[in-house]
């Protein structure tokens, strides 16, 4: 294990493991503190699916390392895998190599499952998606996602850069029992295929994880945005917790104070966290308000300072594949796209229910937001000082 900026040889593969509520690396407790690389323009929800539109490259990993992050939450789309498996794994191999070279762990997150998703808390048949019981072919789509994770886990079983597999972003089933059954199936599949890595199970929109009993090789994940904590009513005892997304829009007058206060309490509690997000457009949540890979020309400097302060002293894996490369001059910025021409343009709204969720600015999704604004505020609980 090394502190930011220090290097040493990695003589043997070492994996992030769990010990009770702690994450461990080479016998010492660690906290994952990093950032989302959600690859938004490449996702089916937001302009894709097109794996060639991933908007991070080697220089982004070098920059994240330079700022002090120790991991990235890396978003993927099932469509990439289904359309060209060879290309899919070639791209993942390259990004994991860049992460390893720059002392960054990675956990992979499925933003878009078979059957589609808004990219957030909407996978409903009413909006054309199909992964839950409200759609006739959901069983087949669940099998497809299960099989993708089996394939990924088999390929990366011996890759120490990988922390684990975040099964599905922001699940919102008609009943929590459906998520429990589906997530348990994927957990069993992954742990059978890969003896070394962790499975990351997200809280559903209800915020309730009480059906889950897995307590080995598992991390439970929650999200937090202004307006409400997506923290579960009941967390499986003696397991690690991860805040997989939190942040605020650049236009918000309270963005800096919100993020700063959250980082303070996460760090005080020893809870791992992934800031949302590395890059988005000028009205988004990104540390960089530019869509192009390797483009750092429009930094959100105060927020970068805030997150960098939170990352100070991060424990990191030793670099592999050579020392981190110097950050080269970024390529010219791509021509900006207008809001109307870019389907990925989105905003996160403070929901009336106080349960945080991702919403995109389209007529259909605004209607979805109105129809789903009845979630009970009683599902929210205060952030705990520690987890059992």
Helices and strands as residue ranges (DSSP letters): E 2-3, E 17-19, E 22-25, E 28-30, E 33-37, G 40-42, G 44-46, G 51-53, H 58-67, E 71-77, H 78-83, H 85-101, E 105-112, G 125-127, H 138-155, E 162-166, H 176-193, E 198-202, E 218-225, E 228-230, E 240-247, H 255-269, E 272-275, H 301-311, E 315-316, E 346-347, E 359-360, H 363-371, G 377-379
